[in-house]
Amino acid sequence: MTATRRTVTLALGAGAALAAGGLSMSAQAAAPTLGSIRRLSPALDAVIAPDAKIEKLADGFVWSEGPVWVKDGQYLVFSDVPANIMYRWSRTDGKSVFLQPSGYDGPPTKIFREPGSNGMALDARGDLLVCNHGYRAITKLDLKTKAKSVVVDRYEGKRFNSPNDLAVAKSGAIYFTDPPYGLEGLNASPAKELSFNGVYLRRADGSLAVVDDKLTFPNGVALSPDEKVLYVAVSDPEGPVIMAYDLGADGLPTSRKVFFDAGALHKAGGPGLPDGMCLDTEGRLYATGPGGVLVITPAGELIGVIETGGPIANCAFGEDGKTLFLTADKTLARVRLKTTGLVF
């Protein structure tokens, strides 16, 4: 989901599948663990048990991204953006290729730096909404037929850069970010048609509005449980922050502020930059950033870090809602939490 890399995840126990080689539970009784959990506040005790482990489920990816749990089928889909592959993981079957190519499917071209699918989310019908670098669009994927269709690909007649991440509101509205990470040359790409890297709102009626056109590298995006606040990660090493927007009745911001400044963590050498994120039902933010997955309270206090030892791109809740899946560079991992995440 960007020019940076990140990570996150934990353990569900000895009955899990090791997906790295596509092994099932019968072939592998217990998955290996990695990393550690850094506790910065006693408040983390309500989130993660002291003996929680980060469990490695699969590896061998170029840059894993965009995890989303599919309840109808009990499996996870996620992207390998540079490899142009969408993967599927389940407890029973482990890792398998779900869709290839996941993004660009045309003749050879030098336009793309990362041609595949990136961030994903389910809509109310159960179809998969995909930030599709290769289509430079938000696309819809029928999970049964794997048929693709374009939801939106232009703003005022100009093609998007490379939509990166999205969040779906209960109304069906879609918030999404559009940095240039999919394009070879990034901002200097001759294929870039828009002068800015935007955050957008596509309303349920199909109308499109700009939420913010002033961010340098907007990346991950998420809505608070009451959908009154929109969070947007900025993956800029010169200003690595998470923004928060108070939303009005029309879905657009009434105010904006820096919710969390990750500059100090970045300067301290933590791997990765602000990227993907998700929330639990209490409004805590699980945001990938320098060092791993940053666990941040609704008040903006960092209470802990889920560390895999490298950058983590994105995270998502799944299974019974208490498992946090982590797409961590070349690895897929998970960590078991005490809280329940927002699973749509």
C-alpha positions in Angstrom: 0.0 0.0 0.0 2.9 2.4 -0.3 6.6 3.1 -0.6 7.1 2.1 3.0 6.7 -1.3 4.7 5.2 -2.4 7.9 3.9 -5.3 10.1 1.6 -6.8 12.9 0.0 -9.9 14.4 -0.4 -12.6 17.2 -1.4 -16.1 18.1 -4.6 -18.1 18.1 -2.9 -21.3 19.3 -1.6 -24.6 18.3 -4.6 -25.5 16.1 -3.7 -22.9 13.5 -2.5 -23.6 10.0 1.0 -22.7 8.7 0.1 -21.2 5.4 3.7 -20.5 4.2 3.8 -23.7 2.3 0.1 -24.2 2.1 0.1 -26.7 5.0 -3.1 -27.5 6.8 -3.6 -28.2 10.5 -3.0 -31.9 9.9 0.4 -31.2 8.4 1.5 -28.6 10.9 0.3 -28.6 14.5 1.7 -25.2 15.6 2.8 -22.2 13.6 6.0 -20.4 14.4 6.0 -17.1 16.3 7.9 -13.9 15.7 8.4 -10.4 17.2 7.1 -9.1 20.5 4.6 -6.8 22.0 5.9 -3.6 23.7 3.7 -2.4 26.5 3.8 1.4 27.0 0.9 1.7 29.4 -1.2 -0.5 31.7 -4.1 0.4 29.5 -2.8 -2.2 27.0 -3.7 -4.9 29.5 -7.4 -4.5 28.4 -6.3 -5.0 24.8 -3.7 -7.8 24.7 -2.9 -10.5 27.2 0.6 -10.6 28.7 1.3 -14.0 27.1 0.0 -13.1 23.6 2.2 -14.2 20.8 2.5 -13.1 17.2 1.9 -16.1 14.9 3.4 -16.4 11.5 0.9 -17.8 9.0 2.5 -17.5 5.6 5.5 -15.9 3.9 7.2 -15.5 0.5 5.4 -12.3 -0.6 7.0 -9.3 -2.2 5.0 -6.8 -0.2 1.7 -8.0 1.4 -1.1 -5.6 1.9 -4.9 -4.9 2.2 -6.2 -7.8 4.3 -10.0 -8.3 4.7 -11.9 -11.1 6.4 -14.7 -12.7 4.4 -17.2 -14.1 7.0 -19.2 -15.9 4.3 -16.6 -18.6 3.8 -14.3 -17.9 6.8 -11.2 -16.8 4.9 -8.9 -13.9 4.5 -8.0 -12.2 1.2 -5.0 -9.9 0.9 -2.8 -8.4 -1.8 0.8 -8.8 -2.9 0.8 -5.4 -4.7 4.1 -5.6 -6.7 3.5 -9.2 -7.6 0.0 -8.5 -8.9 -1.5 -11.3 -7.0 -4.4 -11.6 -4.6 -4.1 -14.4 -2.0 -6.6 -16.3 0.1 -5.8 -17.8 3.5 -8.0 -20.0 5.8 -7.4 -22.2 8.8 -8.2 -25.3 6.8 -6.5 -24.6 3.5 -3.6 -22.3 4.4 -2.3 -20.0 1.6 -3.4 -20.1 -2.0 -3.6 -17.8 -5.0 -7.1 -16.3 -5.2 -6.7 -14.0 -8.3 -3.9 -13.4 -10.7 -3.5 -10.8 -12.0 -5.3 -8.9 -9.3 -4.8 -5.6 -11.0 -3.3 -4.7 -14.3 -4.2 -7.3 -16.9 -3.3 -5.6 -20.2 -0.3 -5.7 -22.5 3.3 -5.1 -21.1 3.8 -1.5 -19.9 6.4 0.5 -17.9 3.7 2.7 -16.3 3.4 0.8 -13.1 5.7 0.5 -10.1 3.1 -1.7 -8.3 0.4 -3.0 -10.7 -1.7 -5.1 -8.4 -4.6 -4.8 -6.0 -4.0 -2.9 -2.7 -6.5 -2.1 0.1 -9.8 -3.9 0.1 -13.1 -3.9 1.9 -16.5 -5.6 1.6 -19.6 -3.7 0.7 -23.1 -4.4 2.1 -23.8 -7.0 -0.6 -20.6 -9.0 0.2 -18.8 -7.9 -3.0 -15.1 -7.0 -2.6 -14.2 -3.3 -3.2 -10.6 -3.1 -4.4 -8.1 -0.3 -4.6 -6.8 -1.4 -8.0 -3.4 0.1 -8.9 -3.5 -1.4 -12.4 -6.9 -0.1 -13.2 -6.1 3.2 -11.4 -9.6 2.8 -10.0 -11.8 1.5 -7.3 -13.1 -1.8 -8.7 -15.7 -4.3 -7.5 -14.9 -8.1 -7.5 -17.6 -10.7 -7.3 -16.0 -13.2 -4.9 -17.8 -16.2 -6.5 -17.3 -15.4 -10.2 -14.3 -13.2 -9.8 -15.8 -10.8 -12.3 -14.4 -7.2 -12.1 -16.2 -4.0 -12.7 -15.1 -0.3 -12.3 -16.8 1.7 -9.5 -15.0 5.0 -10.0 -11.8 5.8 -11.9 -11.7 9.6 -12.6 -12.1 12.9 -10.9 -13.3 15.7 -13.1 -12.3 13.7 -16.2 -8.8 12.9 -15.0 -7.6 9.4 -14.1 -6.7 8.7 -10.5 -3.1 8.1 -9.6 -3.3 4.7 -7.9 -6.1 4.3 -5.3 -4.5 2.9 -2.2 -6.9 2.2 0.7 -10.6 2.6 1.4 -13.2 2.6 4.2 -16.9 1.8 3.6 -19.5 3.6 5.6 -22.8 2.0 6.6 -24.6 4.2 4.0 -22.5 2.6 1.3 -20.3 5.7 0.9 -16.6 5.0 0.2 -13.7 7.0 1.5 -10.5 6.3 -0.3 -6.9 7.7 -0.7 -5.1 8.2 -4.0 -1.3 8.6 -3.7 1.1 7.8 -6.6 2.7 4.7 -5.2 1.5 2.5 -8.0 3.1 4.6 -10.7 6.7 4.3 -11.8 8.3 7.6 -10.8 5.6 8.4 -8.2 4.8 12.2 -8.5 7.2 12.5 -11.4 5.3 9.9 -13.5 4.3 11.2 -16.9 1.1 9.1 -16.5 0.0 11.2 -13.5 -3.0 13.3 -14.5 -4.0 14.9 -11.2 -1.9 17.7 -9.7 -2.6 16.4 -6.1 -2.7 13.2 -4.1 -6.2 13.2 -2.8 -8.6 11.8 -0.2 -12.0 11.3 -1.7 -15.6 10.5 -0.8 -17.7 8.6 -3.2 -21.3 8.8 -2.0 -23.8 6.0 -2.3 -25.5 8.0 -5.1 -22.3 7.9 -7.2 -21.3 11.6 -6.6 -17.6 12.2 -5.9 -16.1 14.9 -3.6 -12.6 15.8 -2.4 -12.1 15.4 1.3 -8.5 16.7 1.3 -6.2 17.7 -1.5 -3.4 19.0 0.6 -1.8 15.8 2.0 1.6 14.8 0.5 1.2 11.0 0.6 -2.2 9.9 2.0 -2.3 6.2 2.6 -4.4 4.2 5.1 -8.0 5.3 5.9 -10.5 4.3 8.5 -13.8 5.4 10.1 -14.5 5.6 13.8 -17.2 3.3 15.2 -19.8 6.1 15.1 -18.5 7.2 11.7 -18.1 10.7 12.9 -14.3 10.8 12.5 -12.2 9.8 9.5 -8.6 8.9 10.1 -6.0 9.1 7.3 -2.4 8.1 7.5 0.3 10.2 5.8 3.3 8.1 4.7 5.7 11.0 4.3 9.1 10.5 6.0 9.2 14.3 6.3 5.9 14.4 8.1 4.7 10.9 9.2 1.3 11.6 10.9 -2.2 10.3 11.2 -4.8 12.9 10.5 -8.3 13.1 12.0 -11.3 14.7 10.4 -14.6 15.5 12.1 -17.3 14.7 9.6 -20.5 16.7 9.0 -23.9 15.4 7.9 -22.8 15.5 4.3 -19.8 13.2 5.0 -17.3 16.0 4.5 -14.9 17.4 7.1 -15.9 20.2 9.4 -12.5 20.3 11.0 -9.1 18.5 10.7 -6.2 18.0 13.0 -3.0 15.9 13.5 -4.3 13.0 15.6 -0.9 11.3 16.1 2.6 12.4 15.1 4.9 9.5 14.4 7.9 11.7 13.7 9.8 10.7 16.9 9.2 7.0 16.3 10.5 7.4 12.7 13.6 9.4 13.8 14.3 6.7 16.4 14.6 4.2 13.6 11.3 2.3 13.8 10.8 0.4 10.5 7.9 1.6 8.4 5.7 4.7 8.1 2.0 5.4 8.8 0.1 3.1 6.5 -3.0 0.9 7.0 -5.2 0.9 10.1 -8.4 -0.5 11.7 -10.4 0.1 14.9 -12.0 -1.9 17.6 -15.5 -1.4 18.9 -14.1 0.9 21.7 -12.6 3.3 19.2 -9.0 2.3 19.7 -6.9 2.6 16.5 -4.5 -0.1 15.4 -2.3 1.8 13.0 0.7 0.5 11.2 3.6 2.9 11.6 7.3 3.2 12.6 8.0 0.1 14.7 4.9 -2.0 13.9 1.3 -1.7 14.7 0.7 1.2 17.0 -2.2 0.8 19.5 -3.6 4.3 20.1 -6.5 5.3 22.3 -9.3 7.6 21.0 -7.6 10.4 22.9 -4.4 9.9 20.8 -2.3 8.1 23.5 0.1 5.4 22.3 -0.3 2.5 24.7 1.6 -0.3 23.0 3.3 -1.5 19.8 2.9 -4.9 18.1 6.4 -5.5 16.7 7.4 -8.1 14.1 10.9 -6.7 13.6 10.2 -5.1 10.3 7.7 -2.8 8.6 4.0 -3.7 8.7 1.7 -2.5 5.8 -1.8 -3.1 7.1 -4.0 -4.9 9.6 -7.6 -6.1 9.8 -9.8 -7.9 12.3 -11.2 -11.3 11.4 -12.4 -14.7 12.6 -14.5 -14.1 15.6 -13.5 -10.4 15.7 -10.8 -10.9 18.2 -8.0 -11.9 15.8 -5.9 -9.1 14.3 -4.3 -10.1 11.0 -1.1 -8.4 9.9 0.3 -8.0 6.4 3.9 -7.5 7.3 6.2 -7.1 4.3 6.9 -10.6 3.1 4.8 -12.2 5.9 1.2 -12.8 6.9 0.7 -13.0 10.6 -1.9 -12.7 13.3 -2.3 -11.9 17.0 -5.1 -12.7 19.4 -6.6 -9.8 21.2 -9.0 -9.4 24.2 -11.0 -6.7 22.4 -13.4 -7.0 19.5 -12.7 -5.3 16.2 -15.0 -3.6 13.7 -15.7 -6.3 11.2 -18.1 -5.4 8.4 
